[in-house]
Amino acid sequence: MNIKANLQAASVRTIYDYLDRDFDENLPRVIDLLERFSGGEAYQSKLEGVRAALSDRNNNWYRLARSLWDDIDPAVRRTTFENFVINANLLWQPRREAAMKQYGCNVPWTLLIDPTSACNLHCTGCWAAEYGNRLNLTLEELDSIIGQAKDLGIHMFLFSGGEPLVRRADILTLCRRHPDCEFSAFTNGTLIDEAFADQMLAVKNFVPAISVEGFEADTDFRRGEGTYARVIHAMQLLRDRKLPFGVSCCYTSKNVETIGSEQYFDWMIEQGAKFCWFFTYMPVGAGAPTDLMVTAEQRKFMYDRVRAFRKTKALFTIDFWNDGEYVGGCIAGGRNYLHINANGDVEPCAFIHYSNVNIREHSLVDALRSPLFQAYREGQPFSDNLLRPCPLLDNPGRLAEMVDRSGAHSTDLQHAEDPHALCEKCRPAAERWKPVADELWSCSHGCAGCSRKED
């Protein structure tokens, strides 16, 4: 056991207990404790920002923190805190470093797993919709994957698909078997009913991210008529039970102005969402339309809007392409996450359908040490400009190069896609984004007095 990590965990639990007794009265004491436990001038300057934000009850970060105590069931909140903050972060880091040294490979923070390819919707541009109910990982296979991951210190797990809640009974079983882990799912939300919401309240360690494409017209355009109304109903069920949830948004050339609007951010907060994950549309799969890819101007629009609203809106947000600077570039290939599809293929990323290994034949460590994953490790970051993090969307040819070098094969069971053809589909967007990203990067990291320079 790592003594330092365990002492830090005990300190953080003390901080949580202070807040739980009386949030407003004890918040200043919590900031004082954080200051005492932090080290170095860099941490001190950040804590001053935290102190300023949380001392102002009108500040968006204060309002978000306060809402976690007002809106979330106390037992669920404590379980989420223990699993997410302590197990999946504080205790994970030293175990990760030891495992990386032992095995000579990346060790991720989370696994994204597809329990099934089945889905009750047929969304435009979604490769999973083509597979139908043909691919499934068994409950015991899922349990084995989680067990192997926990041996590496990983305690955060995400499900996708297909629609993962087609397998909601098995997901709940996994939550019960692993109460020290935090689980989430990218779900269309239409299978969240009263019975499932009650079971979520019972297990306490499952937090959904509900996929919404904007308001009713945009959501129903991509996901089917009536989907939006069912999503609104699911969110109401979760709010009634004081269950935490977030939103997952794929922005496209058709809906980007809606997704980036103040009205939409306010709507997510009004619905009760505590976080939003933003993804940009990727033309993955043979025949996937390219006209839904955002233009460079639209991607910059999202870059600007997300950063602006972080200063005013009580919502935690991540844009998985435009926030590369905060996480050191590409997080795939096991650096912070990997993807296991419903056929058991271990892929570097949910958008990279190539693999060297299958989890039914190899261990998780074998997958992380496989040629394609090692190629990712050697290549990251794929650009010195971390606003161009992706080896597919932002750096033409890098993905094909790694697939060729590693001997990986396509995992698309409908129409195997040549990696060079896939990279060429993305090349025009990458070439248009590069000068925009380079200007943004230069302004935020080198222009004295520039109005865009980040604090």
Summary of the structure (lengths in Angstrom):
residues: 455
radius of gyration: 21.5
end to end distance: 37.4
largest distance: 59.8
contacts: 1532
relative contact order: 0.09
helix: 52%
strand: 12%
